[in-house]
Amino acid sequence: MTRLIIKGGTVVDPVAGKLFQADVTVVGDRIAHIGKAPADKDATVVDARGCLVLPGLIDMHVHLREPGYEYKETIATGAAAALRGGFAAVCAMPNTRPVCDSAAVVGFVLERGKAAGRARVYPVGALTRGSEGKELAPLGEMRAAGAVAFSDDGRWVRNGNLMRRAMEYAAMLGAPVISHCEDPDLSAGGVMHEGVTASVLGLRGMPAAAEEVAVARDIILAALTGCHLHIAHVSTAGAVRLIREAKARGVKVTAEVTPHHFTLTDEAVKGYNTNAKVNPPLRTPADVAALKEGLADGTIDVIATDHAPHAREEKEVEFDAAPFGMVGLETAVGLTMALVREGVLTLPQLAAKLTTNPARILGFEGGLLREGAPADITLIDPELEETVEPECFASKSGNTPFAGWRLKGLPVGVVVGGRWFAVRPRVATGRRTRDKK
């Protein structure tokens, strides 16, 4: 079996909440030992001095566009973008063409992910057929085929009774329901956050209430059904408050936030910047502060990117006509490490929200640095800096408002199932990882 030693790094343990110096030895596809590595002249050695060693990062909310929209992204390019961003695993949302609402499409996504041979790819199945919100999709068949969760991502299930039945089935299957909370009647026609900036730009706004009304209903249904409800990409202070109160009452609810929602405000739209057009929209400074508070106090469990690639020609149109979404896999770690420097999160807390918590929510192995655990590991150089250049992305698309930003704290390598991928040279220190030839 292959042997890999990650030598001299600072291990970040999100479960114990500790940092410590140690070597990590991998044999085959499992972690064999954490501590001083024994001499092994045949092992591949990675020099991790100065690096943080985390469990392999997991992004539980990405759009890989295949099948149907391969001109934006394929599963292979998305998995490569995930690796470059430091992620060992991603969960692909079902809004493809055809929609991932059958065992056949679930199997297709799994096969393409394995064939790509990069980050692990887990499919999320649709809640309703075609994500049309009219009848339930075959949840049991998709679960048996490998779906890790269910969601009509991008479309809130407006019919409350249908959502109740979906939650009941999902609870029986032991799978979480991921909800894009947005009342479409309240946000209809909106293209950005409803507020002063929208008024100045003459653009129709999407009120915070559109998200909060939907969050409130779905929390009530989660309490009724006992289903594990996961709220996707929380963006408002009111939604954070609702989730915090629900958790205090014992409702089985978790939540995620994206790096763009805790970094930018609706002012990023100024100049009619279509790369800042996302759904839910970028909100106010008060909302950003509430999201950070929710991250710090544990109300928000997960950081996910909602990676949403679009072709350049789709974004280079008038603001109203441009699609929602931005790519996020390759900027996420740099933006998230800023939370540590600001004192919002400790390194173990950050690691939990990027590794342990998504693994726990989705119920699969991962998110741990333990002897016997899967050998999925991410190395981050906290001092490495890089200017964001979309033309250098591994993703097919470059629709990001962070182009030209200087990010600090970047992934330099990822281990997936025991296989080492160097994803970025450590030019800032002059050190190099060393692979056995």
Summary of the structure (lengths in Angstrom):
residues: 437
radius of gyration: 20.8
end to end distance: 15.8
largest distance: 66.6
contacts: 1663
relative contact order: 0.17
helix: 34%
strand: 23%
